[in-house]
Amino acid sequence: MKVKLTDIARRAGVGHATVDRVLNERGGVKPDTAKRVLDAARELGLARTLPKLYRNGLRFEVLLGRRDNPLCARINDAFRRFIHLMDDNIVLERTFVDETKPDLVAAAIRNSRCNAIIVYGQEHEMIIEAIAEVTSIGKPVITLVSDVPTAPRLNYVGINHYNAGRAAAFFLSKMTNEGRVVLLCGSLHYRAHAERISGIRDGIADYSGRLAIVDLIEARGDDAAAEYMLCKALTEGEVAGIYNAGASDAAVERAISTMNRQLAPVLVGHDLTENAARMLQNGVMAVVIDQNPDLQAQKALRILAAPFGISNEAQESPIVPFTIHVKDNI
């Protein structure tokens, strides 16, 4: 039987006019709706060549953090390397915006002229509102590195930060004797940092009765203050371990350098930047938990392309396994 537009409309759950706009490429239809129409046409066996969703190109924008943030630099490099693996219709724009300032991130989300956005930022009401605004008009948003689950984003791509914090607790429990543990993070407004801190607290309670968490230093972008507070904690009593969940490695290294090397605590940190790799080689840091920017970039692109009918990876797990690095395997 000949397939009619009304048959496609019924199957896709849309109106006759929407089917006409999609099949005749008139535009003005949300990507997920257009995909439903094309899927319905294929399933019903419509005897004609079906259009691509975006014949003239699709633009994705990655809102990265500051250029001088080593993690953001690695993520930028990862997207630059892997965009060529995607469909030729996709153009990727990479924009640097200060992730510590939610108003700037929110403005960048709203001002994006692209078809879809990948965002790294805090779980802040301004960012939540901006994501809700653009998704309401059919623009998919993926959160990267640190999730914003209270916003209507398409998905989060990144590691399980709570488990990463528990992994840090495991290593500290195996590599230290009885003593105090100091925790550092960038800001608890990043869900990633909050979950890491939660994970290590629970992990220390489960893995070790010999260690006690005595301080949580929240740097909030002030490296000098973080260094001062860590130096103060190190002089107030024997510190067996330090977990840096997201503060500046340089600030931590400077604080530790003031100590007798034989008495230096076991340091577990995050992200295999050049600075962290050097600290591993020099014996300043014992373990680095890396969140694999390359795999994050690949997964984010594939998952974000799915609503546009370019990728079949809509059901792919967005969670990226973290990797463990010590001096001998960097």
C-alpha positions as CSV (number, residue, x, y, z in Angstrom):
1,M,0.0,0.0,0.0
2,K,1.2,3.5,-0.7
3,V,2.4,5.3,2.4
4,K,0.6,8.6,3.0
5,L,1.8,11.6,4.9
6,T,-1.0,11.1,7.4
7,D,0.3,7.6,8.1
8,I,3.7,9.0,8.9
9,A,2.2,11.7,11.0
10,R,0.2,9.2,13.0
11,R,3.2,7.0,13.6
12,A,5.5,9.9,14.6
13,G,2.8,11.5,16.8
14,V,2.9,14.9,14.9
15,G,0.7,16.8,12.5
16,H,0.4,16.4,8.8
17,A,2.0,19.9,8.2
18,T,5.1,18.9,10.3
19,V,5.7,15.8,8.2
20,D,5.4,18.0,5.1
21,R,8.0,20.4,6.5
22,V,10.4,17.7,7.3
23,L,10.2,15.7,4.1
24,N,10.4,18.8,1.9
25,E,13.1,20.4,4.0
26,R,11.2,23.6,4.8
27,G,12.8,23.9,8.3
28,G,11.3,25.2,11.5
29,V,11.0,21.7,13.2
30,K,12.9,20.7,16.3
31,P,15.7,18.1,15.7
32,D,14.1,15.4,17.9
33,T,10.7,15.9,16.2
34,A,12.3,15.8,12.7
35,K,14.1,12.6,13.6
36,R,10.8,11.0,14.7
37,V,9.3,11.8,11.4
38,L,12.2,10.4,9.4
39,D,12.3,7.3,11.5
40,A,8.6,6.8,11.0
41,A,9.0,7.2,7.2
42,R,11.7,4.6,7.1
43,E,9.7,2.2,9.2
44,L,6.7,2.5,7.0
45,G,8.8,2.1,3.9
46,L,8.2,5.4,2.2
47,A,9.3,5.0,-1.4
48,R,11.5,8.1,-1.7
49,T,15.0,9.4,-0.8
50,L,14.7,10.8,2.7
51,P,16.5,14.1,3.5
52,K,19.3,14.5,6.0
53,L,18.3,16.5,9.0
54,Y,20.9,19.1,8.4
55,R,21.9,19.2,4.7
56,N,23.7,22.5,5.2
57,G,25.7,21.6,8.2
58,L,25.3,21.2,11.9
59,R,27.1,23.4,14.5
60,F,28.1,22.2,17.9
61,E,29.7,24.5,20.5
62,V,31.8,23.4,23.4
63,L,31.9,26.0,26.2
64,L,35.2,25.3,27.9
65,G,36.7,27.0,30.9
66,R,39.6,29.4,31.1
67,R,42.5,29.0,28.7
68,D,45.0,28.8,31.5
69,N,43.1,25.9,33.2
70,P,45.2,22.8,32.4
71,L,42.2,20.5,32.4
72,C,40.3,22.7,30.0
73,A,43.4,22.8,27.7
74,R,43.4,19.0,27.6
75,I,39.7,18.9,26.9
76,N,40.1,21.4,24.1
77,D,42.9,19.3,22.5
78,A,40.8,16.2,22.8
79,F,37.8,17.8,20.9
80,R,40.2,19.2,18.3
81,R,41.7,15.7,17.7
82,F,38.4,13.7,17.6
83,I,36.0,16.0,15.7
84,H,37.3,14.5,12.4
85,L,35.8,11.2,13.4
86,M,32.3,12.7,13.2
87,D,30.0,13.2,10.3
88,D,31.2,15.8,7.8
89,N,28.0,17.8,8.4
90,I,29.2,18.7,11.9
91,V,31.2,21.8,12.6
92,L,32.6,22.2,16.1
93,E,33.2,25.5,17.7
94,R,35.3,25.7,20.9
95,T,34.7,28.8,23.2
96,F,36.7,29.6,26.3
97,V,34.7,31.2,29.1
98,D,35.6,31.7,32.7
99,E,33.9,28.7,34.4
100,T,34.3,30.2,37.8
101,K,31.8,33.0,36.8
102,P,28.3,31.5,36.4
103,D,26.9,34.7,34.8
104,L,29.5,34.5,32.0
105,V,28.7,30.8,31.4
106,A,25.0,31.4,31.4
107,A,25.4,34.3,28.9
108,A,27.5,32.1,26.6
109,I,24.8,29.4,26.7
110,R,22.1,31.9,25.8
111,N,24.1,33.6,23.1
112,S,25.2,30.5,21.4
113,R,24.2,30.4,17.7
114,C,24.9,26.7,17.4
115,N,22.5,23.8,17.1
116,A,23.7,22.1,20.3
117,I,26.0,22.9,23.2
118,I,28.5,21.1,25.5
119,V,28.9,22.9,28.8
120,Y,31.5,22.8,31.6
121,G,30.3,24.8,34.6
122,Q,29.0,25.0,38.1
123,E,25.6,23.9,39.4
124,H,24.4,27.5,39.7
125,E,20.9,28.8,39.3
126,M,21.9,31.1,36.5
127,I,23.4,28.2,34.5
128,I,20.4,26.0,35.3
129,E,18.0,28.7,34.0
130,A,20.1,29.2,30.9
131,I,20.1,25.5,30.0
132,A,16.4,25.3,30.6
133,E,15.9,28.3,28.3
134,V,17.8,26.9,25.3
135,T,16.5,23.3,25.7
136,S,13.0,24.6,25.7
137,I,13.5,25.7,22.1
138,G,14.9,22.3,21.1
139,K,18.6,22.9,21.5
140,P,20.2,19.9,23.2
141,V,22.8,20.5,26.0
142,I,25.3,18.1,27.4
143,T,27.2,18.8,30.6
144,L,30.8,17.7,30.6
145,V,33.3,17.0,33.5
146,S,30.9,18.3,36.2
147,D,27.2,17.6,36.0
148,V,24.2,19.9,36.4
149,P,21.4,17.3,36.9
150,T,19.0,19.9,38.2
151,A,18.9,21.4,34.7
152,P,17.0,19.7,31.8
153,R,20.2,18.7,30.0
154,L,20.2,15.9,27.5
155,N,22.9,14.0,29.4
156,Y,26.1,14.2,31.5
157,V,29.3,12.9,30.1
158,G,32.2,12.3,32.6
159,I,33.5,10.1,35.3
160,N,31.7,8.9,38.5
161,H,33.2,11.5,40.8
162,Y,31.8,9.9,44.0
163,N,33.6,6.6,43.1
164,A,36.8,8.6,42.3
165,G,36.7,10.0,45.8
166,R,36.2,6.5,47.2
167,A,39.2,5.3,45.2
168,A,41.3,8.1,46.7
169,A,40.3,6.9,50.2
170,F,41.3,3.3,49.2
171,F,44.8,4.4,48.2
172,L,45.3,6.6,51.2
173,S,44.1,3.8,53.5
174,K,46.6,1.4,52.0
175,M,49.6,3.8,51.7
176,T,49.5,5.6,55.0
177,N,49.7,4.8,58.7
178,E,47.6,6.3,61.4
179,G,47.1,10.1,61.1
180,R,45.2,13.1,59.8
181,V,43.9,13.6,56.3
182,V,43.5,17.1,54.7
183,L,41.0,17.5,51.8
184,L,41.2,20.3,49.2
185,C,38.8,21.2,46.4
186,G,38.3,24.1,44.0
187,S,34.6,24.9,44.9
188,L,31.8,22.8,46.2
189,H,29.6,24.6,43.7
190,Y,31.0,22.2,41.1
191,R,29.1,18.9,41.6
192,A,32.2,17.1,40.6
193,H,34.1,18.4,43.6
194,A,31.3,18.0,46.0
195,E,30.8,14.3,45.0
196,R,34.6,13.6,45.2
197,I,34.6,15.0,48.8
198,S,31.5,13.0,49.7
199,G,33.2,9.9,48.2
200,I,36.4,10.2,50.2
201,R,34.5,10.9,53.4
202,D,32.5,7.7,53.0
203,G,35.6,5.7,51.8
204,I,37.7,6.7,54.7
205,A,35.0,5.6,57.1
206,D,34.7,2.2,55.2
207,Y,38.4,1.5,54.5
208,S,40.3,2.8,57.5
209,G,39.8,3.2,61.2
210,R,43.3,4.8,61.4
211,L,42.7,7.9,59.4
212,A,40.8,11.0,60.4
213,I,39.7,13.9,58.1
214,V,40.6,17.1,59.9
215,D,40.3,19.9,57.3
216,L,38.5,20.7,54.1
217,I,40.1,23.6,52.2
218,E,37.9,25.2,49.5
219,A,40.2,27.2,47.3
220,R,37.6,29.1,45.3
221,G,40.2,30.2,42.8
222,D,42.5,31.7,45.4
223,D,45.8,29.7,45.1
224,A,47.6,31.8,47.7
225,A,44.9,31.3,50.3
226,A,44.8,27.5,49.6
227,E,48.6,27.3,50.0
228,Y,48.4,29.3,53.2
229,M,45.7,27.1,54.7
230,L,47.4,23.9,53.7
231,C,50.7,25.1,55.2
232,K,48.8,25.9,58.4
233,A,47.2,22.5,58.5
234,L,50.6,20.8,57.9
235,T,52.2,22.6,60.9
236,E,49.4,21.9,63.3
237,G,50.1,18.2,63.6
238,E,51.2,15.1,61.6
239,V,49.3,14.8,58.4
240,A,49.4,11.4,56.9
241,G,47.6,12.1,53.6
242,I,46.3,14.9,51.4
243,Y,43.5,14.5,48.8
244,N,43.4,17.3,46.2
245,A,39.9,17.0,44.7
246,G,40.3,20.0,42.4
247,A,42.4,22.8,43.9
248,S,45.6,24.0,42.2
249,D,48.4,21.4,42.1
250,A,51.0,24.2,42.2
251,A,49.6,25.6,45.5
252,V,49.7,22.1,47.0
253,E,53.2,21.5,45.8
254,R,54.5,24.8,47.2
255,A,53.0,23.9,50.6
256,I,54.5,20.5,50.7
257,S,57.9,21.8,49.6
258,T,58.2,23.6,53.0
259,M,58.2,20.2,54.8
260,N,61.0,17.7,55.5
261,R,60.8,15.3,52.5
262,Q,60.9,12.3,54.8
263,L,57.8,13.5,56.6
264,A,55.8,14.6,53.6
265,P,52.2,13.2,53.5
266,V,50.9,10.8,50.8
267,L,49.3,13.0,48.1
268,V,46.5,11.8,45.9
269,G,45.2,14.2,43.2
270,H,43.3,14.5,40.0
271,D,44.0,14.9,36.2
272,L,47.2,14.0,34.5
273,T,48.3,17.4,33.5
274,E,52.0,18.2,32.8
275,N,52.3,19.6,36.3
276,A,50.8,16.4,37.9
277,A,53.0,14.2,35.8
278,R,56.1,16.0,37.0
279,M,54.9,15.7,40.6
280,L,54.5,12.0,40.1
281,Q,58.0,11.7,38.6
282,N,59.5,13.7,41.5
283,G,57.7,11.7,44.1
284,V,55.7,14.6,45.4
285,M,52.4,13.0,44.4
286,A,51.7,9.2,44.8
287,V,48.6,8.7,42.7
288,V,46.7,10.7,40.0
289,I,43.1,9.9,39.2
290,D,42.5,10.9,35.6
291,Q,39.2,11.5,34.0
292,N,40.2,10.7,30.4
293,P,39.4,13.8,28.4
294,D,39.8,11.9,25.1
295,L,37.1,9.5,25.8
296,Q,34.9,12.2,27.2
297,A,35.2,14.2,24.0
298,Q,34.3,11.2,21.8
299,K,31.3,10.1,23.9
300,A,30.0,13.7,24.2
301,L,30.1,14.2,20.4
302,R,28.5,10.8,19.6
303,I,25.7,11.3,22.2
304,L,25.0,14.9,21.2
305,A,24.8,13.8,17.5
306,A,22.1,11.2,18.2
307,P,19.1,13.6,18.4
308,F,20.0,14.8,14.9
309,G,20.0,11.4,13.4
310,I,23.8,11.4,12.7
311,S,24.8,9.0,15.4
312,N,23.2,5.8,16.8
313,E,24.8,6.2,20.2
314,A,21.7,7.6,22.1
315,Q,21.8,4.6,24.4
316,E,25.6,4.7,24.9
317,S,26.6,4.9,28.6
318,P,27.7,8.5,29.3
319,I,29.9,7.5,32.2
320,V,33.7,7.5,31.4
321,P,35.9,5.1,33.4
322,F,38.6,7.0,35.3
323,T,42.2,5.8,35.1
324,I,44.8,5.5,37.8
325,H,48.4,6.7,37.3
326,V,51.5,6.3,39.4
327,K,55.1,7.1,38.7
328,D,55.7,4.0,36.7
329,N,52.8,4.1,34.2
330,I,52.6,7.8,33.2
